[in-house]
C-alpha cells in the first residue's frame, strides 16, 4: 500500500546507489541480467535496459521486473546519454518521490558498443542527479572464450574492462579443451595487468553481494570504506618498480567509435598475442611477442601517494593541469587526499577523464593510513610524467623541475596562478 504523501519522509534523502553494467557485444550481459532480476536480493532494483538498432531484441530476453524496467529505445546509450538517460532517471525519481514506485538501487545496462564514460560524466555533473545518486560501480562482462580477440579488435572493449570495478567472466562452461583453458589463463592474466584492482568473478558466482556495494559507502557498516574502494594495494607494483616501457605512445583511439569492424583504428587488423587462438579458429600471425598495436598495451594503472599534507590550492592546480593536458586519456582517478588546511578531515575525489565528481570531505580518517593515495588508470600517458607533475606540487625540489611556488604562485602559468 502506498504511504500517504504527508507521512513520507520530507527533506533531503540519501543518494541511491547506481551501477553501470557494460561489456562488449556477445559477452553475456543479457544472461547475467536474467540471473540478477530473478535474485530476491535485487527485488528493489530499477533497471534501465537499452536497445540498439531499430528492432530491440535484447529486452525480449530480459524478464520484466514489474514497473522497474525502463526501456531506452532511441539508439545507442552513449549517444543519447544526455537525453533519454536523464529523462528516464528523472522519471524514476519522480515516481519514487510520489510513491508510485519503490526501489533502492538502479542498474543501467549499456549496449555492447557503448563507452561507459558519458554515463559516468552525466552522473557526476548533472546538478540534480549528482544529489540523488551515488555511483556504486562499473560492472564489465568479459567473454572467457572470445575475450582476448575482442580486446585485440576493439578499443571500446579495452576501455570497458579498464574502468571496471568488477569483471564478470562469462561462458566459463565453454572452456572444455586444454587449448581454451590455456587461452583463458592468458586472458585472466591480461585483465589483471589491465585492471589489477577489479576482481574477476566467474558468472556462476556473480551474486549481487559480489557485484554491488563496491562504492565508497559500505551499507553493512554504514560508513565509508576507503581501503576497499581504492584497492590501492592491488595496483601498487611490487618492490616499488614502475613500468616505463611504453612512455612515448601517441596513438589516438576514438573514444566514441561505433564501428563494429575488427580493426585497431589504423586501418589494419591487430595481431594480439594473449590468447593464441581468438576463439574463432583464426591464428594470430607469426609471433607471441610484444605487439605495439594491442590496445591494452597503451593502458596502465598505478598509484601516487605521499605522507605530506598538500595545500588545497596546489592540489586543485595539479588536478586542473592533469585533466586539461591529459583529460581524454585519464580513464579513471580515485583518491583520498590529506589537505594542509584540514589534515584531519581528508577529501575523497573521483574522476573519469576530464570530469570529476564534486569532492566529498570526510569528518575523519577512516583508518590509520593517513597518506594521500591516488589510483589512476591512464592511456598513452607516461607514468613518469604524472609522477613528476605530482612531485612538483609537493614541497620537495627536484632538478630541472619547478617547485610548488613557481607553479601555483605565478601569474604566467596556466589558469593564472594565485589571484593577487
N, C-alpha and C positions, 0 to 999 in steps of 0.2 A: 504494500500500500504506500502511495506517495505521501511523504510527510508534508503537512501544510507549510506554505511558504513562510508564514510568520514564526514558525517554530524551528526553522532550519537555521544553521549557524550563519551569522552575519559577519561582515568584515573580512579581512584578508584570510585566505585559505592557503594551506601548504601546497607547494607546487607538486604536480603529479609526475611520476616517473614516465619517461618516454624512451622507447628503444627503437632503433633502426635495424631492420633485417634486410640484408643485402646478399649478393652472391651472383656469379655470372650465369648466363643462360644455360639451363640444363643442370645446374649444380644441385638442385633438390630443395629449393626454398618451399615449393608447394607441399612436398612431402612433409617437411618439418612443420609447416603451418598446420597441416591436417592433424599432426600429433599434438601440437600445442593447444589447438582450440578444443580438443577433447579432454584436456587435462583439467581436473577440477581446480587446480591451483590458479588457473588463469580465468576463472569464471567471471571475474570483474574486470576484464580487459576489453578495451575497444581497439579494433584493428582497422587500419587504413590499408586496403589492398588495391594495388594499382594494376590496371590493364595496359597492355601495349599493343598498338595497332587498332584497326577498325573493328576487328572481331576479337573480343576478350574471351580467352579460353581458360586462363588460369583460375578465374573466380568460380568457374563451374566445378572445379576440383576442390575448392575450399568449403568446408561445411559452414553453414551460417551460424553466427553467434548472436542470435536474436537481433536486437537493433544495434549491436555493437560493431557491425561491419559497414564501412562506408566505402563505396567504390569511387575511385578517381578514374574517370573513363575518357578523358580528353587527350590522352597520349602519355609519353614518357614523363615520369615524375620529375626528373631533373630539369625538364624544360618548363613545366607548369608549376614549379615549386612555389613561386611567389603568388600564384593564383589559386589553383584548386586546393593545394595543401593547406594554405592559410584559411581558406573558406571552410574546408572540412573540419579543421581543428577548432575554429571559432564556433562552428555549428555544434560540434560535440560539447564544447564547454557551455554553450548557451542552454542546450538541452539538460546538461548535468546541473547547472545552476538553478534551472527552473523545475527540477525534479522529474523531468521526463525520461532521463537515463540515469543509471547508476554504474559508474565504473571508477576504478582507482589506478588504472595503468593504460597506456596507449602504446601500440606497436605499429610502426609504419614499415610496410614492405615496399622495396624499390623494385624496378624492373631489372632484368639481368644486365642491361646496358648502362644502368644509371651510375653516375658518380655520386656517392653519398654526401659529398661536401656541401652542395647547395642546400640540402635539407638541414644539415647541421648549422649552416650560416643563418638560415631563417630562424631556427630556434634560438640562436644566440643574439640576434639583433632586433627581431620583431618586438616592438615596445610592449605589446600585450602578452604575446606567447611566452616571452622570456620570464614574465612574472608567474605564469600559470603552469609552466612545465619545467622540469629539470631533466637534462639528458642523462639517462641511465647508462646507455652504452650502445655500441655498434656491434651487431652480430653478423658475421660473414660466413656463408656456407661455401665450402670448397669440395669439389668432386675428387674422391680418392683415386679414381682411375684416370680421369682426363684432366685433372687439375694442373699438372705440370705443363701440358700442351696449351691449356688456356692461359696460364701465366706467361708463357712464351709469346703467344699470339696477340694478347690484348692488354695494353697498359691499364685499362679500366679495371680489369680483374686484379692486377697487382695492387692498385690503389685501394680497392675494396678490402683486400687482405691486410694491407699496411696500416689502415686506420682502425682496424677492428679491435674491440675489447675481448671478444670471444670468437674463436674459429671453430665452426662445426664441420666435422669431416663426414661427408655423406658417401653412400654407395660402398661402404666398407665390406658389405656382404659379397661384392663382386671381386674382391681380392682373392681369387680362387686358384691362382697359379703362382709359382715361385717368382716368375718374372714380374707379375703385377705387384706382388708383395715387396719385392726389391725396389720397384719403381715408387711405390708409396713411401717406403722408408726414406728415399731421396727427397720426395716431396715434403714429408714431415720435417726433415732437416732444413730444407729450403725455406719453409714457412717459419721455422724457429729463428732462422737468420733474418728473415724479412721483418718479422714482428715478434721479438722474443718475449714481450710482456703478455701476449694473448695466449691463454690456454687453448690447446687443441682438444676438442671434445668429440668423440665419436657420436654420430647421430643417435645411436641406440641409447646413449647415456645423456642425451641432451634434454634433461628435465628442466623445468622452469627454475628450480633452485640453483642450477649451474649456469643458466644463461642470463638471468636477470639479477637485479640488485647488485650490479657491479660498478655503480657510480660512486661518487664521493660519500654519499649518505648511506649509512648502514641501517636499514629499518629494524633489524634484530636488536641492535643496541641503542637505537635512537640517537646515534652520534655520527660524526664524520669519521671515516676510516681512511686516512690519507695513505698509509702504507699499502693497503690493499689496492686502492685506486691508482696510485702511481706505479706500483710494481717496478720500482726503480732497480731493485736488486736483480731482476731478470734481465734488465737492459745493460747494466754495467758490465763491461768486458772484464775477463779475468786478468788479474795482476796489473791492472791499470793500462793494458795495451789498447791503443786506439788505431783503428784501421784507416790508413790514408791512401790505400792503393788505387783509388779512383777519384782523386780530388778535382780533376780538371774536366769532368764531363760537362758539356754544354748542350746536350741533346734536349730538344724541346718536344715533349709529348703533349698533344692537345688534350686538355682536361675534359673537354665536352664533345668528344667524338663519338658519334653513334654509328659509325661504320662497322659493320659486323664482319668485314673481311679479315682474314687471318694475315695481317701484316703488322709491321712494327712502326709504322709512321714514316718510314723512309723508302717505301716502295718495294721492299723485299721481305721475304719470309724470314723470321728469326730462326737461328739454329740453337735452340735451348739444349742444355746438356743434363738437366736434372733428372729426367725420367727414362732415358734410353729410348723407349718407345713412347709415343704420345697417347697411346690408348686407342688409336685408330689404325694401327698396323703400319704407321709411317715411321721409318727410321730417321733419326737425325743424321745429318750429313757429316761423316768423316771423323769427328773427334769428340772427346768428352772433356776437353779443357775449358778454360775460361772463355766465355763468349761475350764480347763487349756490347752485343745487341740485345742481350737478355734484359728485360725491363727491370726486374728487381735488383739487378746489379747496380742500378742507379739510386737505390734507396738504402738508407741506413738509419738505425736507431741508436741513440747514445744519450748520456746524461751529463748535466752540468751541476756542480754542487760547490758550495762554499760555506764555511763557518761564519764568514763575515756578514754583518748586517749591512744591507745596501740602502743608501738613501733613495727615497721614493722617486725623486726627480731623475736620478741616474738609472733606476730600473725602468721607468717609463721611457726614457730615451733609448735604452737598449732594445725594448720591445718595438718601439717605433722604427728604429733603424732596421731591425730584423725583418719586420713584416713589410716595410716599404721596399727594401732591397731584395728580399728573398721570399716575399709573401706567397706566390703561387707554388713554390717548391717546399714551403713549410707545411707538410701534410698535417701534422698534429703536434701540439705542445701542451703539456700538462705540468703543473708545478706548485710547490708551496714555497713562499718567499719570506725571508726574515728582513723586515724593513727597519732601517735605523731609527725612524721616528717612533715606532711601536714594536720593539723587538719581541715583546711577549704576546703579541697578537698577530700571528702570521696571516699572510694573504694567499689565497688559493686562486690560481689562474688556469684558464683552459682556452686554447685557440685552435682553429682549423684554418690553415693558410693565413690569409690576411685578416680574418675575422676573429675577434676574441669575445668570449662571454664576459659580461660585467664581472669584475673580480669580487670575490667574497672574502670578507675578513673574519677569521675565527676568533672566538673570545680567548682562546689559549691554545698552546701547542698540544696536539692530541697524544703525543708520546714523548719519549726522552730524546729523540732525534730532533735537534733544533737547527739543523742546517737548511739553507736554501737548496732545494733539489728541483731540477727541471729535467723532464724526459721529453726528447724531441725525436720525431720521425721526419726525415727530410729526403728530398730527391734532388740529385745533381748539385748538392752543396757540399763543399769540403768541410768536414768536421772541424779541422784546424781553424778555418776562418771564423766559425761561430765561437769557438773557444777563445780565440784571440779577441774578438769583439766583446765577449762577456768579461774577459780579464781586464780589458781596457776600462770598464766601468767599476772595477774593484779598486782597492787602494794600492795594489801592487803596481810598480812601474816596470815596464819591460823595454828592451831595446827596440828602437825603430817603431815605437807604438805610442800614441798619445795617451796621457794619463786622463783620469776621470774629469779633472777640471777643464782640460783642453777640449773635451768633448761636450760637456754639459754647460759650462760657464763660458761660452764662446759664441758671439752673435753671428759668426760666419759659418758655423756648422749647420747641417740640415736641421730644419724645424726651428732655427733661430736661437738656440741656446736658451739660457735663463732670461726671463723678462727683466729689464732694468728700470 
